[in-house]
Amino acid sequence: DSTDAVGQVIAFMHAAGQKLRVVGSALSPNGIGLSDGAMINMAQCSKILSVDPERRQVTVQAGARVSEVVEALRPHGLTLQNYASIAEQQIGGFVQVGAHGTGAAIPPVDEQVVSMRLITPALGEICLSEADNPRLFRLARVGLGALGVVSEVTLQCVPAHKLVQRVSVETRAGIAARHAELLQHQHMRYMWIPHTDTVVVVTCDPLGEGDGGGAPPPPVDEAWATEPLRELLLQRAPEQKAGASGMNFAQLRDALLELAPLDKSHVADVNRAEAAFWKRSQGARVDWSDRILGFECGGQQWVSEVALPCGAVGASDGRDLQYMTDLLALIEASDIPAPSPIEQRWSRRSASPMSPAHSAGEDDLHSWVGIIMYLPIDRPEARQAITDAFWDYNAVCRRQLWPKYDAHQHWAKIEPPADAAERAAVRRRLRDRFPVDEFNAARRELDPKNILSNRLLDALLEADP
């Protein structure tokens, strides 16, 4: 329950040459924090150590959850600059895998890190910042838990603010016409719905001084909005009538997909019902930024997400929309049973060399695109079939789209292919994109016995024979 105790455990395991992987909230889809050997969780090292309102900075132990940090900042009129969709990540994992929210002018969360303490097997605890070993600091911000165990982080904050979130629906042609305008919003994401001409647009902007005097927008009538999904469920599975009336949007979608998750025609029907749901769900709401930017992601799922360069802040070069055009065409011309949504977000570049959004120009723009398939909870055979279908879907993207657009996967969602030749190709692409040799040299210096790694990282970062 103290960082001193963590240091003692790491020193003991280093001396014994035994594996010790640091795991956070275990939310990464690929299990990047997991290991077949021993694991250490920082959950009891979760103190909010200090808040500096003047500098707008907060220092926390790495086991503090994002939600806990937000609540500690609230009395000081501060908040974090951006959020991923889930607020239950531990801060250590939040930054180590290069998490991101959305906003063309806002970088991934690793850029919020002002300084950090790292407990290493070989050198003990070291302090890193732009003033103290800046190159290693930038490398360690997205360090994948492989350079040391993050024990403490100081984050740059922003003044707490309310956002106005607006949900609207566009056509694909409408998106092409309005894309430059839509990217000007402080936060913006698209949810593309395959097999429909529907794109859901979610924008968020600070509540203006003159915007707060009126009554809040009326909430969407969820029973009415979910009616298309409920009607389709009762057509396909009338025996579910008793339970359907109490299901929310995500539950209805899960129930529908579970009926025939790999039937492309059925999945397309579900997508069309979801498009109708979103058309009925257009509207606005106002709340604090942390409550707006977090949202329900649905049930258990497979997710693969890539980042691709697409111009500069305020001036997309069009590659972000062309990627989506190619991806949707690939899906709709194939047998891929692709459910909704395909989510697209944006961020400014990261200066952390291991970030998928790393690039040299301060105003470089990157787009993040995530594909998804949902998993039923208690049907092992169906789960395996969906898993196999998802990796086929992912492999098609890897072969046909990622090289063309210089797209690279989010570290929390990358999986080495089973095929040895394809696995070697993934490693070569990673070495072309990231300073893998420099990163491995830092691993050898800080963790010479490689106790902090796991099979996933070794498979991705090892040199080809």
Disulfide bonds with the S-S distance in Angstrom:
none
